[in-house]
Amino acid sequence: MQWYIKAPIPYNKEETDMDHDRAEIIAINCLSFIAGNEKYLSGYLNLSGTDLNQLKENIANPETMAGILASLLDYLLQNEKYLIEYAEEYNLNPMDIQKARHVFPGSTPC
């Protein structure tokens, strides 16, 4: 049973500013990217100290979803190989992923 979104959610690539909606789309696509690769998902779960069921519950809860999306972006930003692969697969500039991260809680100023 597939519980993540397989196809990229489209957004307007011409936008230059990072608004919350665009950041959320990038983060949700990040979830799909990580969940679609067993190695990446396992690494994320190990690093975050959570399990798949808890991840599913937290991503479905509006109160915890933003923190989970932020942690997924953090995971990519900590691994250049994964970051570049994700950016290429979703036709993003890696800087857009960093900009998206700053929209979510717990980010440090640019």
C-alpha positions as CSV (number, residue, x, y, z in Angstrom):
1,M,0.0,0.0,0.0
2,Q,1.5,3.3,-1.1
3,W,1.0,6.1,1.5
4,Y,3.0,8.8,-0.2
5,I,2.4,11.0,-3.3
6,K,4.3,9.5,-6.2
7,A,3.9,12.3,-8.8
8,P,5.4,15.7,-8.3
9,I,2.9,18.4,-7.3
10,P,3.3,21.1,-9.9
11,Y,4.1,24.7,-9.0
12,N,4.9,27.9,-11.0
13,K,8.6,27.7,-11.7
14,E,8.6,31.4,-12.7
15,E,8.1,32.4,-9.1
16,T,11.2,33.9,-7.5
17,D,10.0,34.4,-4.0
18,M,9.4,31.4,-1.7
19,D,5.9,31.6,-0.3
20,H,4.5,29.1,2.2
21,D,2.5,27.2,-0.5
22,R,5.5,26.7,-2.7
23,A,7.7,25.7,0.2
24,E,5.0,23.1,1.3
25,I,4.9,21.7,-2.2
26,I,8.7,21.3,-2.2
27,A,8.6,19.6,1.2
28,I,5.8,17.3,0.3
29,N,7.6,16.3,-2.9
30,C,10.7,15.7,-0.6
31,L,8.6,13.3,1.4
32,S,7.7,11.5,-1.7
33,F,11.3,11.4,-2.9
34,I,12.6,10.0,0.4
35,A,9.7,7.6,0.9
36,G,10.2,6.2,-2.6
37,N,13.8,5.1,-1.8
38,E,14.2,2.5,0.9
39,K,17.8,3.5,1.7
40,Y,16.9,7.2,2.0
41,L,13.8,6.4,4.1
42,S,15.7,4.1,6.4
43,G,18.4,6.8,6.9
44,Y,15.8,9.4,7.7
45,L,14.0,7.2,10.2
46,N,17.2,6.2,11.9
47,L,18.4,9.8,12.1
48,S,15.1,11.2,13.3
49,G,14.6,8.4,15.8
50,T,11.1,7.6,14.6
51,D,9.4,4.7,12.8
52,L,7.2,4.6,9.8
53,N,3.9,4.5,11.7
54,Q,4.9,7.5,13.8
55,L,6.0,9.4,10.6
56,K,2.6,8.6,9.0
57,E,0.7,9.8,12.1
58,N,2.8,13.0,12.4
59,I,2.5,13.9,8.7
60,A,-1.3,13.5,9.0
61,N,-1.5,15.7,12.1
62,P,-1.7,19.4,11.2
63,E,0.0,20.3,14.5
64,T,3.1,18.3,13.7
65,M,3.2,18.3,9.9
66,A,5.2,21.5,9.6
67,G,7.9,20.1,11.9
68,I,8.1,16.8,9.9
69,L,8.3,18.6,6.6
70,A,11.1,20.8,8.0
71,S,13.0,17.7,9.2
72,L,12.7,16.1,5.8
73,L,14.2,19.2,4.1
74,D,16.9,19.2,6.8
75,Y,17.7,15.6,5.9
76,L,18.2,16.4,2.3
77,L,20.2,19.6,3.1
78,Q,22.6,17.5,5.2
79,N,23.4,15.2,2.3
80,E,24.6,16.8,-0.9
81,K,24.2,13.6,-3.0
82,Y,20.5,13.3,-2.0
83,L,19.9,17.0,-2.4
84,I,21.3,17.1,-5.9
85,E,19.4,14.0,-6.9
86,Y,16.1,15.4,-5.5
87,A,16.7,18.8,-7.2
88,E,17.3,17.1,-10.5
89,E,14.4,14.7,-10.3
90,Y,12.0,17.6,-9.4
91,N,13.6,20.2,-11.7
92,L,14.5,22.5,-8.8
93,N,17.5,24.7,-8.0
94,P,19.0,23.3,-4.8
95,M,18.8,26.9,-3.4
96,D,15.0,26.7,-3.7
97,I,15.1,23.7,-1.2
98,Q,17.1,25.8,1.2
99,K,14.7,28.7,0.8
100,A,11.8,26.4,1.4
101,R,13.4,25.2,4.6
102,H,13.4,28.7,6.0
103,V,9.6,28.9,5.7
104,F,9.2,26.2,8.3
105,P,9.7,26.2,12.1
106,G,13.2,25.9,13.5
107,S,15.1,27.5,10.7
108,T,18.0,29.8,11.2
109,P,18.2,33.1,9.4
110,C,19.9,33.1,6.0
